[in-house]
Structure formats: C-alpha cells, structure tokens
Amino acid sequence: MFPRNRRLYVKLLKFTCLILTILFLFDYFGVFLHIFEVKFEKFEYELNGNINAICYKVRKGEKPDVEPINIAVHSYRHNNENKCKDELQKGLVPHLLIIVKSKNDHFERRNAIRNSWGFEKRFSDVIIRTVFSLGIDQQTHNNQLSEIQKLVDIESERYKDIIQFNFIDEYYNNTLKTIHGMKWCKENCIRSKFYLFVDDDYYVSIKNILAFLRNPVNYPEYLEAYKEQLRKLNQRKLQEIKLINGTNHTEMTNRNLLSFNIELPPNVKLFAGYVFNSRPHRHRSSKWYIPLDEYKYDRWPTYVTAGCFMLSREALQEMYCTSQYTKYFRFDDIFLGIVALKANVEPLHSEEFYYYKAAYSGPASYRYVLATHGYENSNEMLKVWNEVRASGYA
C-alpha cells in the first residue's frame, strides 16, 4: 500500500505544480487582467463632466465652476521667454514653433538639430522658431549642481533656446515634459500657427512639414496632383477661349491648382502624427505594463505616437486646457489621446510620420518623409539630412 500511496502523492504533487505554474503564467501574461477589463464603449476618465464648457470659460478669462486637477506646477530653471518676442513686437506671427524634447546630456543631438532641421533661418519667407525642452538630473534636483547642468546653463546662455523645468528628466516624466511644454507655448508663443513636438532622436524634413500643413488630409498625394497640373500647363501653356462678346481671353489651365494647395483656417483643430488604435499591455514583463487599477478599459483611446506630433494653435489651446482637467497618466502618448478625446479633437493619421526608423536608400527614399525615429547617432542624422536637402526634399 505504501508504494501505491507514494505514487499517488507524487502524481498529486506534479499536478499541483502544473496548476500553479499555469496560474503563474496566466497572471504573468495578464490573462486574468484581460478577463476583468471593461469595454471601451463605457469609457470615462476623471475629471468627468463637460470639459469643453469649462475650457470655454477659462479661455474667456472667466473662473470655471470646477477647479483643475492637473496643473503644470514645476518652475523653470531656464525659460527664455523672449524666443518669440521680437516677432510679436513687429506684429509678425511665427508660422511654426518646434519644441524638441531632449535630455540634459544630449548636447551633440541638440547641436546637430540646430545645424539641420532645427535651423530657424532655413526659409527666408517663413518664420520658424526652435526650442529644446529639458528636465533636470537627480543630482541637480538634490540641490547639488552637476557638471552636466553647468554645461546646460552655458548652452542656454549661448543659444537662448533652452526651456528647462525643475523635474527629474526620466521616461515616466515625459507627460510632465509635454504638459509643461504646452504651458510654455501658451505663455510665450501662443500666436504661432503650428507647433511641432518632436524627440531629439528624429530626422525631420521641415520643407515637407510646411507642405503637409497646407493640405494635411491629402499629403503627399496633392503634391503629385499639383505637379501633374504643372506638367500639363508647361505642355499646353495658355489656352485661348472666346468670351460671349467675341473678344479673346487667355485662361491659365492651372485655374484649379488652389484646390490642391490651401491655407488652413485659424480655428482648425489639427492634431496629427502616426495614429494608433491599440490595447493596453497586461503582461508584467512589458515596459508598458498597466494594471487594472491604473487603466481598466480593454482599449486605449485613439492616440498619436508622442515621439513626433503636430498641433495647430486652436488644438494646443484646447488640449492644454483639457489636460488640466484630466487625471495624470504616465504614458505621454496615451495621456494626449485621452485629452484629445475629452477635448473633441480627432487625431489625423499620416504614414509619413514614422515612429520607427524609415529605411534610407538615398534621398529619393525620403522624398515625402515628414519625420522618422531612430537617429540616435547625430552624425548619421546630419549626413542623411544634408543629402536629402541637397536633393530638394528637406
């Protein structure tokens, strides 16, 4: 009997271990969490209520009935509030403000950007301004000035383009960096027509960005249509038509070109980039793991990858105000997606914003690329940008 009982005990032990292993794996890979997720159709996110009505009052300078729950409270170490002042004093309006999200010790990347796509005088007929948004390191946060911070202080004094906030510069503070960047724009450069938020490991074609902003819904197809019209114009030149009174009149065959190339109205709510519609990661090994008590729904709201996105003036003001009435979320792109949903700003997708590194096989391969991730190497970015610019695509 004893050997038989022993075999039964061993089998029971193995079965128990198997069940425990399966339960552990189910828990580790988030199977149980997925079971208890709430359908996105029931989405609500604090602060509930009519945020649009609240922000309408705020923008009119009136006191809202509800107090904000997510205020950008961190002070500036470097403000450089005069970045857009000269233009404003002359009655000029910057067309594009580029806000580069950078890390304190990324000196080479910032210099490479200043000498390439962040160069403010790249186009003589378009006012462009570039600033770099930074946090501080742990040592400086502890009131012990680091060597890196000393260099940042010198850099800010030299270039007058550093915006530095007194929070620790780390991955999970990217939402802070975005909110405070919006705050700076609102306080110091709110008359700019458009705002490009971009990480410092990106290649950007400002020439293409400007073309995109003239017709974002149809970019880059409208450029091809435009070129086809010009080709026909060159072939046919002018076409004479007879008017009712019998006199001759010349009509340009490109009379419809303006339909391809438009100026967006000032009140347009543009929030553009590479748009995702995805689900939360529930497996514990993921960098983007989210427990149910932090986010309970089975889908994220539609969001734009935060590495590079475009905002119009109206969208920036609406989303910044809404962000103050939206509970903080540590992933910046998801937070902006939630804010956009609450503000009724619909994200616009463009394939030419690459959240990964677009394959480069020569300038023509980047002909319509707006921005592409993956350029941690500053020398590589400069090489590619100079080649593409020489071919007329940047």
Secondary structure, DSSP 4 states (H G I P E B T S, - for coil): -HHHHHHHHHHHHHHHHHHHHHHHHHHHTTHHHHHTPBPGGG---SSPS-HHHHHHHHHTTPPPSS--SS---PPEEE--TTTTHHHHHTT---SEEEEEE--TT-HHHHHHHHTTTT-TTSSTTS-EEEEEEEEE-HHHHTT---HHHHHHHHHHHHHS-EEEEEEE--GGGHHHHHHHHHHHHHHH-TT-SEEEEEETTEEE-HHHHHHHHHSGGGTTHHHHHHHHHHHHHHHH-EEEEE-TTS-EEEEETTTTGGGTS----TT---EEEEEE----B-STTSTTB--TTT--BSSPPPEEEEEEEEEEHHHHHHHHHHHTTS---SSHHHHHHHHHHHTT---EE-TTEESS----SSGGGGSS--EEE----HHHHHHHHHHHHHTT--
